[in-house]
Amino acid sequence: MVTCYLGIGSNLGNRKKNIKTAIKMLDGTRGIKVDKASRLFETKPVGGPPQPKFLNGALKIKTSLSPEGLLMALQDIEDKLGRVRTVKNGPRTIDLDILFFGSKIINKKNLKIPHPRLIEREFALRPLRDLIKRKGL
């Protein structure tokens, strides 16, 4: 099992419910165990068209999946929760990003770990800091 950190966010519909549902779906996915969740933070959207504010959080998980397998599982959950990919950085019911996958560094066309713009994204860093404060990383 590898320890991973995910970013989670929503800015359409019932944002809090979307996030809670996604966490339950993650925890119910074979090969994924949700270990801990940060608090949720309301943030302004970065890039993309005008859109509602996000609720963002971070998750610590353990997984036996490969990085590509985890990505497929996250995209499947996003699809099931109604995420539509029509506009880059557009509004979404749910957004799940792999921030870290153990100590792996991956630079493929469809998968970059650690997340390439993480250092610029306060909406992802703030929840990660919250996880650290909650002990047990």
C-alpha positions in Angstrom: 0.0 0.0 0.0 1.3 3.4 -1.0 0.4 6.7 0.8 -1.0 9.2 -1.5 -2.4 12.7 -1.2 -5.4 13.9 -3.3 -6.9 17.3 -3.9 -10.7 17.4 -4.0 -13.0 20.2 -5.0 -16.5 21.1 -6.2 -18.2 24.3 -7.4 -21.4 23.1 -8.9 -24.6 21.9 -7.1 -24.4 20.9 -3.5 -20.6 21.2 -3.1 -20.3 19.7 0.3 -22.5 16.8 -0.6 -20.6 16.2 -3.8 -17.3 16.0 -1.8 -18.8 13.7 0.8 -20.2 11.4 -1.8 -16.8 11.3 -3.7 -15.0 10.4 -0.4 -17.5 7.6 0.2 -17.0 6.4 -3.4 -13.2 6.5 -3.0 -13.4 4.5 0.3 -15.6 2.0 -1.4 -13.3 1.5 -4.3 -11.2 -1.7 -4.3 -7.6 -0.9 -3.6 -8.3 2.5 -2.0 -8.6 3.3 1.7 -9.3 6.9 2.8 -7.1 7.6 5.8 -7.9 11.3 6.6 -9.6 14.3 5.2 -8.8 18.0 5.7 -11.3 20.6 6.5 -13.0 22.2 3.5 -12.1 25.7 2.4 -14.0 28.1 0.1 -11.8 29.5 -2.6 -12.1 31.6 -5.7 -11.7 29.8 -9.0 -8.3 30.0 -10.7 -8.3 30.4 -14.5 -11.1 29.4 -16.8 -14.4 31.2 -17.4 -16.4 33.1 -14.7 -17.8 30.5 -12.3 -18.9 30.0 -8.7 -16.5 29.6 -5.8 -15.1 26.2 -5.0 -15.0 24.1 -1.8 -11.6 22.5 -1.7 -10.0 19.9 0.5 -7.2 17.3 0.6 -7.3 13.6 1.4 -4.7 11.2 2.6 -5.3 7.7 1.2 -3.5 4.4 1.0 -3.7 2.5 -2.3 -2.6 -0.7 -3.8 -3.4 0.7 -7.3 -0.8 1.8 -9.7 -0.7 5.6 -10.4 -2.5 5.0 -13.7 -5.0 2.8 -12.0 -5.7 5.4 -9.3 -6.1 8.1 -12.0 -8.7 5.9 -13.8 -10.6 5.3 -10.5 -10.6 9.1 -9.8 -11.9 9.8 -13.3 -14.6 7.1 -13.0 -15.8 8.7 -9.8 -15.8 12.2 -11.4 -17.8 10.8 -14.4 -20.3 9.1 -12.1 -20.8 12.4 -10.2 -21.6 14.2 -13.4 -18.4 16.0 -14.2 -18.4 17.3 -17.7 -15.1 18.2 -19.4 -16.2 20.8 -22.0 -14.1 23.9 -21.0 -10.5 23.9 -19.6 -10.6 24.9 -16.0 -14.4 25.2 -16.2 -16.9 24.6 -13.4 -17.3 21.0 -12.1 -19.4 18.9 -9.8 -16.3 17.2 -8.5 -12.5 17.5 -9.2 -10.1 14.8 -7.9 -6.4 15.3 -8.4 -3.4 13.2 -7.5 -1.1 15.6 -5.7 1.5 13.0 -4.5 1.8 9.3 -5.0 4.3 8.1 -2.4 7.7 9.4 -3.5 7.1 8.7 -7.2 7.8 11.3 -9.9 5.8 10.7 -13.0 5.9 12.9 -16.1 3.6 11.4 -18.7 1.3 13.2 -21.1 -1.9 12.3 -19.1 -0.3 12.0 -15.6 2.1 14.3 -13.9 3.0 13.6 -10.2 3.6 15.6 -8.1 0.9 17.8 -9.5 2.9 20.3 -11.7 1.2 23.5 -10.5 0.8 22.5 -6.9 3.2 25.2 -5.6 1.1 27.9 -7.3 -2.2 26.6 -6.0 -3.1 27.9 -2.5 -6.5 26.1 -2.9 -4.5 22.8 -2.8 -1.7 23.8 -0.4 -4.0 25.2 2.4 -5.9 21.8 2.7 -2.6 19.9 2.7 -1.3 22.2 5.5 -4.6 21.4 7.4 -3.9 17.7 7.1 -0.4 18.1 8.5 -1.9 20.0 11.5 -4.3 17.2 12.1 -1.3 14.9 13.0 -0.6 11.4 11.9 0.8 12.0 8.4 
